[in-house]
Amino acid sequence: MLVVNATTGDWTVEALGGALRSRIDGLRHSLGVSLTRVLCMDKRTRCCPAVLPSRWPKVLNRLDVDVINLHWVAGEMMSIADIGRLGGPVVWTLHDMWAFSGAEHFTDDFRWRDGYLRSNRPTCESGFDLNRWIWQRKVSHWRRPIHIVAPSHWLADCARHSAIMRDWPVSVISNSIDTEMWRPIDKTLARSMLSLPSEGPLVLFGAFGGTRDPRKGFDLLRGALDDLRGEIPGLGLVVIGQSPPKESVDLGFPIHFVGHLHDDISLCLHYNAADAVVVPSRQDNLPNIGIEAQACGTPLVAFKVCGLSDLVEHGATGYLAQPFDTQDLARGICWVLDGTERRTMLSAQSRKAAVARFSYPVVAEQYLQLYETVVRS
């Protein structure tokens, strides 16, 4: 795997160039961030112009390989023009909507479906239309179709119906995880190691940025938990990704804010300590928190939207609530937590489903078959 900055110490992940090249790449990223802040109309939306040229086309086109597989190449790692200059068979695994949208990584509107026209610009925007300019650059530079991989059927359908990729080949292959690393652990032991209550049901919520990202739906979870006041004896909530706020949150039961976790072992222990993981996202692809929790045998409660419909088999590995019905989300939490026998069944089926869908051998075989198809075409 070739990256801009290798930070894990894994020898299979390689950053090209020395210290000088690393500083140059860091400068490119900083310039891209500055450009985004100046041009992006909605400061809450993560954007990437991808306009600064890089050395990657020259490096990748020199490699003696059969297929180039792009993953997340935003953050000014590669420019839009760079991607268009790649030769040979290319597969692109999408992790958000940026490839077929404007500058946004995720968006609620549907300009990506019809094209970014002057006539369909949101009325709340004015001035320079960054998204339209970026979208036009993609149309101009990406003349040759690239084989797209989407981790969820929702993202695949978005790509197929987009103005840019409607004639491109699209496959669905899930993200993979190490299902030997992410595995069930004795719940009592996990809670003891984390100093969490030994008795009573625990519900876990986690998101990068914690409760502050509206797309992750903590406000919807809070609405559901308000309906559960006094309904489930001993109920507690664990929030990963955010430290305790300055003003306490009153839900009528304890909330354990554990902050950002920096290692997989701690995450694994938290998944195992919980009786259910709630993913109340308004929009999500195939969130790792759901995949990892399932591999640990922890059932999920989520809304029936986007990639979450791929992740949860309703009634078998968790509960899918109607979007964005907080009362139904509350019913789902109650249903999952109702009785030891049901929780045992959901846990076993969650683990089985995760191994069957997300383990390295399963996903690797799917990619191998795709690569063989791409090379032959």
Secondary structure, DSSP 8 states (H G I E B T S, - for coil): -EES---S--TTSEE-S-HHHHHHHHHHHHHHHHHHHHH-S-TTS-B----S--SHHHHHHHS--S-EEE---TTTTS-HHHHHT--S-EEEE-SSSGGGSSSBSS-SS-HHHH---STTS-TT--SS-HHHHHHHHHHHH--S--EEEESSHHHHHHHHTSTTTTTS-EEE----B-TTTS----HHHHHHHHT--SSS-EEEEE-TTGGG-GGGTHHHHHHHHHHTTTTSTT-EEEEES----SS---SSS-EEEEE---SHHHHHHHHHH-SEEEE--SS-SS-HHHHHHHHTT--EEEES-TTHHHH--BTTTEEEE-TT-HHHHHHHHHHHHS-HHHHHHHHHHHHHHHHHHHBHHHHHHHHHHHHHHHHH-
